[in-house]
Structures are given as structure tokens and as C-alpha cells.
Amino acid sequence: MFDEQLTIRTERLVLRPFAPSDAVMVRSVIDEGAHSTALPPGAPGHVVGIPQWLAQGVHELWRSGQGIHLAMEAHRTIVGAISLFKTQWGAGTSEVGYGVHPAHRGRGYATEAVRGLTSSLLRPGALRRIELRANADNVASIRVAEKAGFTREGLLRGGGFEDDGPHDLVIFGMLRGDSQVERRLESDRLLLRPFVKRDAFDLLAAVKDDPEIGRWMPWAAGFTLEQALDWCTRVAHVGGAAVGGNYAIEPREGGRLAGAVGVQREDHERGDVEIGYWISPWARRQGYAVEATKTVTGFLFDAGFERVHLLVATGNHASQAVARRAGFIEEGILRKALRVSGGRADAVLFSVLKGEFW
């Protein structure tokens, strides 16, 4: 069964369950005549039905165990909805459907929502396949499926039926492990995004001759532009975590690489995952590391993990302060757990549990 409070954050959207507090926004959608596309199937066509629908009706799919309806929110406004339905937990399969308010179309919200939902739920312990069906004459919906990374699998002749009669349906599918567009996260001041080629020069400048990075990160010794380019264009994008990955930290105002957050050692059976971070010299003492760490940690809890931990060398007091300000709790010392310049160092183990995070 899906988490009743399932929430997925993408670069611009929050995908989350509908709540009674949405009554004003839902009323606005209905008044504008956009309920048939901006709200899930079964949404009321008249404002008198809003309280009952938000309290009961919109959650019936979830109660049945066969899916969930999520509001598609941007800038604190409901711009559409996305749903999973026909879920078969034994087989690990489900079908996705979505709709966007006419006033908010053409901005890529549908593609972003589908990407966010599939990349969050196509993982061990959740789903292995998500299907998407689109009318063969619905060019816009077909384009969303393609841009979201789905594979066209076939055509169901007359498989759909609408007011104007039967329609052929194009079947798209995405399996766990299929190549997807890399994840982006955002916070009040930061964008957390995939590394790109232009980051190589900022990456090199961050590690070159910086005593802090050089002391705690042995890979920084003798770091070259060639290595920086290889990291930004290849290494940061391969292998790694199935849910997380490597995020470049970019301030919204500036566009320059400010550091990185990495997600590694995912253990889906235990619900445990490790993160790490570093910050460029010019971007320190501005709270970027704390903000980025909290953003990634929140995303990992939304993705189903129960515990997030990190390791910091005992002498790295600045990084330990970041962990504490981000809400992590010190658990103990792991002897010689980290490689540092010149050998190995004891590490402070920090963690935060899902119920402790704010």
C-alpha cells in the first residue's frame, strides 16, 4: 500500500495527497471549469461536493490499496493532479495518469511530475513497472510519456472509449532500472541538480590549493582539469545510488557550483542510507551545506528510507557542526573508518530518523 502521506518533491513541484485545507484552491479550479483535467477522476463538478470529496472521495483509491491521487502543486497552487491506479502489489505494477490545468500547460509540469513519481517509486520495496496509456491522437500526452523516459510498447486498437467513441491507445512502460532523467531537488536558496560539463572549472577551483578539502578528501590531491571533466560528465552519472545520486549545489542567485551532496550505500532492506557533502571555499559560512543536507535528507525520507546517516572525521569540526545544525544526532565513534590525506581517521557517526526530522 502506498504511504498515506506520500510526498514527492521535484525541481518545481510538490506531489502530495489532497487535504481539507485545499478547499479554496479546489473551489477555484471548479469555478474555472477545469476540474475535469486539473483534478483526479471522480472530483466534484460543483462546489457543494468539495468538503465530502476532500474528506473521503479523493482517498477512496488509496483505501482500496490500488493506488493514490496526488495534487500537483507549484508555487503553493494546485496546477494539476497525478494518480497511480490498477496497482498490483504482488506483481509490483501500476498505471499512471495525470492532468494539468489549462492555464498551466506548456510549462513541462506533466513531464516533471511523471518523472518525479516514477523515479521515486520504481525501486526495491515499491514498484518494478509503471504503465502509461495515451490516446493515439493525443500528441501532447504521447510527448509527455516520451520526454519522461517511457518506452513505447504497442497499440491497443479501440482500447479506449470517450464521448466521441472508441480510441486506439498507445501503451508505454517504464521498468525499474530503465534510464531516466537525473533527479533535481530545490530548497529556498539552492538548486540540487546533476553535474554538467561547465561545472568542471568550478570543481577544479574549489579543490585546488584548498587546505580543508585537501585535508579531508584524499581524491583532491593532484586533482586536474581532466579529472574534473571526467567527474562532471561521466563519473557523477554512473553507478551510484538507485534513489539518490550525486547532486551539484547551485545557489539560485549566481549559478556557480557551490559544492556537492552525495547519496551512497543504500540499504533498502534496512531502510538506511548514507550521505556526504563538501562546500567550495567561496560558498562557506552561508548555510548552504546545512540547507542542502536537509533537502536531500527530506527527499530520502519521502522516498521510503527510515534512517539517514553520515560520517565525519573526528578532526573535521566544521563538517560536524553542519551535521548537528541539519538535525543529525551523534551516535559514536567508528575507529579508522575514513580515508583522509596521509592515512585513515576515526569518524563520528551521525544519524537522523524519519520521525525526528523536521
N, C-alpha and C positions, 0 to 999 in steps of 0.2 A: 504494500500500500504506500502511496506517496505521502511524504511528510505533510501534515495538515498546514504547517506554516512554511511550506516550500517557498523560498525566495531566491531569485537568481538576479545578479547584477551584471550588466554589460557596460559598454562604454557610455551609452546614453540612456539606458533603460533600466527600470526595476520591474521584474516579473514577479508578481506576488498575489496571494489569494485576495479575492474581493472581501470587503468588510463593511459593516453597517455605517462606518464613517464615510464611505464612498457615496452616500445617498445624494449629496448635492451634485457631484460630478456625473453620476448615472442619470440623474434628472436632466442635466444639461444635454447629455447625449440623446436621451429620448425626445426632449423638446426640439432638438435639431433634426430629428428623423433619422438618426444614424445608428439606432440600436441594432439593426439587422446585421451590420458589419462590425461595429465597434464593440459590441457586447457578445458574449457567448450565446450559442443556441439556447432557446428557452427563456431568454431575457424578456421582461415585460415590455409591451408596446405602449403602456400608459403609466403615468407616474404613480397611480394608486397602488400598483403592484410592486413598487420598489422595496418597501420595508420587508415584505414577506420573501421576496426573491433574494435579497442580500442576507437575510437571516437563515433561510432554508434552501430555496430553489437552486441557487448557484453552487451549493455544496453537495447536492444530491449525487453528482457524478463521483465525487471523492468518497462519499459514504458507501457507494456501491463497490468501491475498490477497483473500479475500471478506469479511473482517470482523474483529472483535476482541471478546473478552469482557473486561469491566472489573468489578472489585469496587466495590461501593458502600459506602464506609467513612464512619462517623460516630463521633466520639469514640474513634478507634482500634479500632472494632468493625465487622466486616462485617455490614451491615444488609440487604444485598441485592446484586443484580447487574444490569448493563445491558449490552446487546450490540448491535452493528451486524453485519448479515449480508446475504447476497444482494447484496453491493456490486458494482456495475458501474462500473468506473473510467472507461471510455470515455464513458459517459452521465452520470457524476457522480451516481449514485443509490445509495441504500442503504435498508435497513429496520431499524427499531429495535425491540427487545424488552427487557423488564425484569421483575424480580420483587423483592418485598420480604419479608423475614422476618415472619411473622405477629405476632411480638412488637413489631415496629417500625412497623406500619401505622397509618394515621390521623394521621401527622405531616407529610405532604406530601413525603416523601423521593422518591417516584417522580416527582412533578411536577418537583421541583427538579433531579433527575438528568437527566430528559429535556430540560428547558430548558437546562441546562449543556452537555450533549452537542451539542444541535442548534445552539446559538448559537456554539459553538466550531468546529464542523466545516462549517457552511454558509457557506463563504467561498471566494473565488477560490483555486485551487490545491488545494482539497479536494473538497467535495460541493456540488451545487446543489439536490438534492432528497432529503428523508428521508421515508420512508413508515412509518406505524404502523397495524397491523391489530388489531382487538379484536373478540371475540365480541359479537354484538348484544345478548346478555343479560348481559354483564359491565359493569354500570353503573359500577363503580369504575374500571375501565380506560378506559372511554369518557370519564369525567370527567377523568382524568389527561391524556388527549390534548387535551381542550378547554381545560383550565387551562394547559397547556403552549403553547398558541397554535396548535395544528394546525387545519387546515380539513377538515371532513367532506366527502368527495368522492363516496361512493357505498356500495353494499351488494353484496357477493358472496354470492348465495344458495347455501347449502350449501358455502361456500368453505373452511370449517374442519372438522376431524374430531377428536373426542376420544373418551374411553372410552364416553361415553353416546351417541355417534353424531355425525351431521353438525350443524354450527352455521353460521348466517349470520355473515358477517364485515363489520364496518363499516370502511371504508377512510378513513384520514386521511392528509393530506400536508402537508408544510411545504417551501416553496421558499426559496432564498437571497433575502433581501430582504423576506420576509414580516415583518410587525410581530411583535415578541417582547417579552416582559417584560424590562426592562433588567437588566443584569448586576449582581450583588453579589459582592464578594470579602471575605475576612476574614483577619485575622492574629491574633497573640496578644492584642493590646490594642485593635485597631481593627476597625470595620466600614467597608467602602468600598461605598457604595450610591448609587442615583440621588438627585439633588436633589429635594426636595419643598417645598411652599409654606411650611411652617414654618421652613425654613432662611433665608428672606429676611431676617428680622430679625437673625439671627446674621451673615449675609453683610454686611449693611449696617454692623453694629457692627464687623466685622473691618476693613473698608476705610476707614471714616470717621475722618479725622484720624490715621491711622497713617502715619508718615513712611516706613517701609520699603516698604509696599505702594504708597504713593503715588509713591515714587521710581522703582520698577522696573516698575510696571504702569500705563500711561497711561490705561487704561479706568477706573481708580479715581477720576480727577479728577471732582469734582462728582457722584459716584455717589449715586443717590436710592433711596428705598424702592420706587418704581415700577419702576426698572430692576432692582432686586434680585428683585422678584416675577416680572418677565418672564424673568429668567435662570433662576430656580429652577423655574418652571412650564412654560417653553417653550424658551428658547434652549439650555439644557443637555441637552435631549432630542431635538433635531432636527439633521439633518445629521451632522456629526462622523464619528467613526471607525466602520468596519464591524465591527471586533472589539472595540475598546476603548470610548472614550467619555469622559464626564465623571463623576468619582466624588466624592461628598461624603465627607469624612473624619470619622468619628464615633467617639469613644472608647467602648468597651464600657461603661465605668462613667461615666455622665454624660449621654450622649445629645445633647450640644450640638455644633454644627458647629465642627470644629477646623481646617478648611481644605479643600483640593481637590487632586486629581490629574487631569490631562487627558491623553488619548491623541490624537495627531493625525498627519497626514502619513504615513499607512500606505502603504508600497510593497511589495505582496505579491510582485511580480516579483523585487525585490532582497532581500526578507526584512528590510526595515528599517523602523523606526517611531520616532517622537519622542514624548517625554513632557515634562510640565512640572508644577510644583506651587507652592502657596503655603500658608502656615500663619497662622492667626489669632494676634494678639498674645498672647492668654492661654494659647495652647497651645504656644508656642515653648520650646525648650531642654528638651523632654521626649522627644525622639527620634521624634516622630510622623511627621515628614517622611521620615526615613530608612526607617522601618518601612513606610509607605505606598508609597514609591517601590520598595522591594524586592518588596513584594507584587504590585504591578502589573507590574513587570518580569518576575517569575517567571511570572505569568499569560500575558504576551505571548510568552515563550519556549515555554510549553506550547501556545500557540495556533499555533505554527509559525514565528514570526519568528526570525531568526538574529542580529539586531543591534538594540539599543535605544540611542538617543542623546538627549541633551538639550543645550540651550543656556542659558548663564548669563552675564549681563552681567559684564564684567571687574571692575567695582567691587563686585559683589554677593558678598562673601566668605562670608557665612553660607550662601547657597544653594550655592556651590561646595563648601563643607565637607560639606553634605548629600550631594551627588553622590559625593564621594570615599568617605564612610562607607557609602554604599549599594553600593560596589563598582565605580563608574564610573571610567574612565581618561581623563585629559586628553589630547586629541589635538592641539589647536592653537587658533589664534585666527581667528575669522571677522570680518572688518572690517565695522563698521556693520551688523551682522546683526540687531540687535534695536531695536525702538522702545521708548523709555523716556520718562519725563516730560522734556519740553524738547528732544527730538530723537531721535537714534539713538546706539547704543553698540556698541562691539566686544563680541563674545561668545566665551566659552570653550566649545569643543566637547568634550563628554564622551561616551563610549560604553562599552558593555559587550557582549561577545559571548556567545552561548549557552554555549560551553564554558568561559567564565571565571566564570560566575555560580554562586553557592552559596546 
